Amino acid sequence: MIQDVPDRLTCFPDGIPIRGDWVLSCRGGAVAFEPWREHMVTVMPLVRVGAQTIFLGAAGASSFGSSQQLRCLPEDALRFGAFTALHLAQWVLNHRYCGRCGGLNVRCGARLVCSVCGCEQYPVIAPAVILGLVHEGRLLITHYANRPYRGPALVAGYCEVGETLEDTCRREALEETGLQITGDFRYFASQPWGLSGSVLMGFFAEVTSQEVSLNDGELADAVWTRPDALPPPPDAVGTLSLTATMIEAFRVGWLGTK
């Protein structure tokens, strides 16, 4: 998965940009990711991975596009660093001002501190589940209806206040597909996913019915798929995402080994 790199990752490191570093710029929902050059304006260091540091850029990047472009970076460590940098960049940009008094926030190490009232804030991480629904030896493969990512997906969703992870799985399965989970959950793995500022937790669960109803419009389709017909990973470099890793695990019989 994307986090499986040997290089150490450090958030909010010290330092100034040097040759070999990178700059991440954000404009609304679009991003640009470019090698640092001397004319570039940087705001702060976001992430250091190995010998490379990724800085938040102020403006002026010419190649803005979907954050999905970060999936195509050729180096494993840089790709994970870019995902993590995007998570931190969005948090910093969305919390420029104190939510308690409206004062300007200033970064102090790994936190933001209000320059007026001293209120402290730490990076926000949104917990979410990835759910592999299984029925009679088949896995439910879905595709999103209105998202930039167009590859194969599994049922997924964010945890709501007061929910357990299992509650989230049951709710998302019912909301997205009309299916009710009646059996036990099989935990698979977790993953930090900077594109959505999340930590993802993967589960498999059996359902007793194959009748799918796409209820909330989030999914374009949902198809029960046998292991030998499962789609390949959507990323050229392999199983970057927890979703792709779970699909591959089902293909090779992971559920049958537990």
C-alpha positions as CSV (number, residue, x, y, z in Angstrom):
1,M,0.0,0.0,0.0
2,I,1.0,3.6,-0.4
3,Q,2.4,3.8,3.2
4,D,4.7,0.8,2.7
5,V,8.0,2.7,2.1
6,P,11.3,2.3,3.9
7,D,12.0,6.0,4.2
8,R,11.1,7.8,7.4
9,L,8.3,10.4,7.1
10,T,8.4,13.6,9.3
11,C,5.5,16.1,9.5
12,F,6.3,19.8,9.7
13,P,10.1,19.5,9.6
14,D,12.4,22.5,9.9
15,G,14.4,23.8,7.0
16,I,14.3,25.9,3.9
17,P,13.9,24.6,0.3
18,I,16.9,23.3,-1.5
19,R,17.5,21.6,-4.9
20,G,15.6,18.3,-4.9
21,D,12.7,19.4,-2.8
22,W,9.1,19.8,-4.0
23,V,6.3,22.3,-3.8
24,L,2.6,21.5,-3.3
25,S,0.2,24.3,-4.2
26,C,-3.6,24.2,-3.7
27,R,-6.2,26.2,-5.5
28,G,-9.7,25.3,-4.4
29,G,-10.0,21.5,-4.9
30,A,-7.1,21.5,-7.5
31,V,-3.4,20.9,-6.7
32,A,-0.1,21.3,-8.4
33,F,3.0,19.4,-7.5
34,E,6.3,20.6,-8.9
35,P,10.1,20.4,-8.2
36,W,11.2,23.5,-6.2
37,R,12.9,26.2,-8.2
38,E,14.5,29.4,-6.8
39,H,11.8,31.7,-8.0
40,M,9.0,29.8,-6.1
41,V,7.4,31.3,-3.0
42,T,6.9,28.7,-0.2
43,V,4.9,29.1,2.9
44,M,6.0,26.3,5.2
45,P,7.6,22.8,5.1
46,L,4.9,20.2,5.3
47,V,6.6,16.8,5.1
48,R,10.1,15.4,4.8
49,V,10.4,11.8,3.5
50,G,13.9,10.5,3.1
51,A,16.1,13.4,1.9
52,Q,13.3,15.3,0.2
53,T,11.1,18.0,1.7
54,I,7.7,19.0,0.4
55,F,6.7,22.7,1.0
56,L,3.4,24.4,0.8
57,G,3.4,26.8,-2.1
58,A,1.9,30.3,-2.1
59,A,0.6,30.6,-5.6
60,G,1.6,30.7,-9.3
61,A,1.8,27.0,-10.2
62,S,0.8,26.5,-13.8
63,S,-0.2,22.8,-13.7
64,F,-3.2,22.6,-11.4
65,G,-5.3,19.6,-11.7
66,S,-7.1,16.9,-9.7
67,S,-5.3,15.5,-6.6
68,Q,-5.6,12.1,-8.3
69,Q,-2.5,13.1,-10.3
70,L,-0.5,12.4,-7.1
71,R,-1.2,8.7,-7.6
72,C,1.0,8.8,-10.7
73,L,4.2,10.0,-9.1
74,P,6.9,7.5,-10.0
75,E,8.7,7.3,-6.6
76,D,7.1,5.3,-3.8
77,A,8.4,7.6,-1.0
78,L,7.6,10.8,-2.8
79,R,4.1,9.6,-3.6
80,F,3.4,8.8,0.1
81,G,5.0,12.1,1.1
82,A,2.8,14.0,-1.4
83,F,-0.4,12.4,-0.1
84,T,0.6,13.3,3.5
85,A,1.6,16.8,2.5
86,L,-1.8,17.3,0.9
87,H,-3.6,16.2,4.1
88,L,-1.6,18.7,6.1
89,A,-1.9,21.5,3.5
90,Q,-5.7,21.2,3.4
91,W,-5.8,21.4,7.2
92,V,-3.6,24.4,7.4
93,L,-5.5,26.3,4.6
94,N,-8.9,25.5,6.1
95,H,-7.9,26.7,9.6
96,R,-6.3,30.0,8.9
97,Y,-8.5,31.6,11.6
98,C,-9.4,30.6,15.1
99,G,-12.9,29.1,15.3
100,R,-13.3,30.4,18.8
101,C,-12.4,34.1,18.4
102,G,-11.6,34.7,14.8
103,G,-7.9,35.5,15.4
104,L,-5.1,34.5,13.0
105,N,-3.7,31.1,13.6
106,V,0.0,30.6,13.7
107,R,1.8,27.2,13.2
108,C,3.8,26.1,16.2
109,G,5.4,22.8,15.5
110,A,2.7,20.3,14.6
111,R,-0.2,22.5,15.9
112,L,-1.9,25.8,15.1
113,V,-2.2,28.3,17.9
114,C,-4.5,31.4,17.8
115,S,-2.4,34.6,18.0
116,V,-5.2,36.2,20.0
117,C,-6.7,33.7,22.5
118,G,-4.2,30.9,22.4
119,C,-6.6,28.2,21.3
120,E,-4.7,25.2,20.0
121,Q,-5.7,22.9,17.1
122,Y,-4.1,19.7,15.9
123,P,-4.4,18.1,12.4
124,V,-7.8,16.6,11.8
125,I,-8.0,13.0,10.8
126,A,-11.4,11.6,9.5
127,P,-11.9,7.9,10.2
128,A,-13.6,6.0,7.4
129,V,-14.3,2.3,6.5
130,I,-13.7,0.3,3.4
131,L,-16.1,-2.6,3.2
132,G,-15.8,-5.8,1.2
133,L,-19.3,-7.3,0.9
134,V,-19.2,-11.0,0.1
135,H,-22.0,-13.3,-1.0
136,E,-21.6,-16.9,-2.1
137,G,-17.9,-16.5,-3.0
138,R,-18.3,-13.2,-4.8
139,L,-17.2,-9.7,-3.9
140,L,-19.3,-6.6,-4.6
141,I,-17.3,-4.3,-6.9
142,T,-18.6,-0.8,-7.3
143,H,-17.9,2.4,-9.2
144,Y,-18.6,6.0,-8.0
145,A,-21.1,8.0,-9.8
146,N,-19.7,11.6,-9.4
147,R,-16.1,11.5,-8.3
148,P,-12.8,12.1,-10.1
149,Y,-11.7,8.5,-9.2
150,R,-13.2,6.2,-11.8
151,G,-11.6,2.9,-10.9
152,P,-13.1,-0.1,-9.1
153,A,-14.2,0.5,-5.5
154,L,-15.8,-1.1,-2.5
155,V,-18.5,0.2,-0.3
156,A,-17.0,3.0,1.9
157,G,-17.9,5.9,4.0
158,Y,-17.0,8.2,6.9
159,C,-17.7,7.4,10.5
160,E,-20.3,9.6,12.1
161,V,-20.3,10.9,15.7
162,G,-21.4,8.2,18.1
163,E,-20.8,5.3,15.7
164,T,-18.6,2.3,16.1
165,L,-16.7,1.1,13.0
166,E,-19.1,-1.8,12.8
167,D,-22.1,0.6,12.9
168,T,-20.6,2.6,10.1
169,C,-20.1,-0.5,8.0
170,R,-23.8,-1.5,8.5
171,R,-25.1,2.0,7.8
172,E,-23.0,2.5,4.6
173,A,-23.9,-1.0,3.3
174,L,-27.6,-0.3,3.8
175,E,-27.4,3.3,2.4
176,E,-25.4,2.6,-0.7
177,T,-26.6,-0.9,-1.6
178,G,-29.7,-1.8,0.4
179,L,-27.8,-4.8,1.8
180,Q,-28.0,-5.8,5.5
181,I,-25.0,-7.3,7.2
182,T,-26.1,-10.1,9.5
183,G,-22.8,-11.9,10.2
184,D,-19.4,-11.1,11.8
185,F,-16.9,-8.6,10.5
186,R,-13.4,-9.7,9.4
187,Y,-10.8,-6.9,10.0
188,F,-8.3,-6.6,7.2
189,A,-5.9,-3.6,7.6
190,S,-5.8,0.2,7.9
191,Q,-4.3,3.0,5.8
192,P,-3.6,6.7,6.0
193,W,-5.1,8.3,2.9
194,G,-4.1,11.9,2.5
195,L,-6.3,12.6,-0.6
196,S,-9.3,12.6,1.8
197,G,-7.5,13.5,5.0
198,S,-8.6,10.1,6.4
199,V,-7.4,7.0,8.1
200,L,-9.2,4.0,6.4
201,M,-10.1,0.8,8.1
202,G,-10.9,-2.3,6.0
203,F,-13.4,-5.0,6.8
204,F,-15.0,-7.9,5.0
205,A,-18.5,-9.0,5.8
206,E,-20.9,-11.6,4.5
207,V,-24.5,-10.8,3.4
208,T,-27.3,-13.2,2.9
209,S,-28.9,-11.5,-0.2
210,Q,-27.5,-10.6,-3.6
211,E,-30.3,-8.1,-4.4
212,V,-28.5,-4.7,-4.6
213,S,-30.4,-1.4,-4.6
214,L,-28.4,1.7,-5.4
215,N,-30.2,4.0,-2.9
216,D,-28.4,7.2,-2.4
217,G,-26.9,8.0,-5.9
218,E,-23.3,7.7,-4.8
219,L,-22.6,4.6,-6.8
220,A,-22.9,4.2,-10.6
221,D,-23.0,0.4,-10.4
222,A,-22.4,-2.5,-8.1
223,V,-21.6,-6.0,-9.5
224,W,-21.1,-9.3,-7.7
225,T,-17.7,-10.6,-9.0
226,R,-16.0,-13.9,-8.7
227,P,-12.3,-14.0,-7.8
228,D,-11.1,-14.9,-11.3
229,A,-13.0,-11.9,-12.8
230,L,-11.9,-9.2,-10.4
231,P,-10.4,-6.0,-11.9
232,P,-6.6,-5.3,-11.8
233,P,-5.3,-2.5,-9.5
234,P,-6.1,0.9,-11.0
235,D,-2.7,2.3,-10.4
236,A,0.2,1.4,-12.7
237,V,2.5,0.8,-9.8
238,G,0.2,-1.8,-8.2
239,T,-2.0,-1.9,-5.1
240,L,-1.5,1.6,-3.7
241,S,-4.9,1.9,-2.0
242,L,-6.5,-0.2,0.8
243,T,-9.4,-0.8,-1.6
244,A,-7.1,-2.3,-4.3
245,T,-5.3,-4.3,-1.7
246,M,-8.5,-5.8,-0.4
247,I,-9.7,-6.7,-3.9
248,E,-6.4,-8.4,-4.6
249,A,-6.5,-10.2,-1.2
250,F,-10.0,-11.6,-2.0
251,R,-8.7,-12.7,-5.4
252,V,-5.9,-14.8,-3.9
253,G,-8.2,-16.3,-1.2
254,W,-7.3,-14.3,1.9
255,L,-10.7,-15.0,3.5
256,G,-10.2,-18.7,3.2
257,T,-6.9,-18.5,5.1
258,K,-8.3,-17.0,8.3
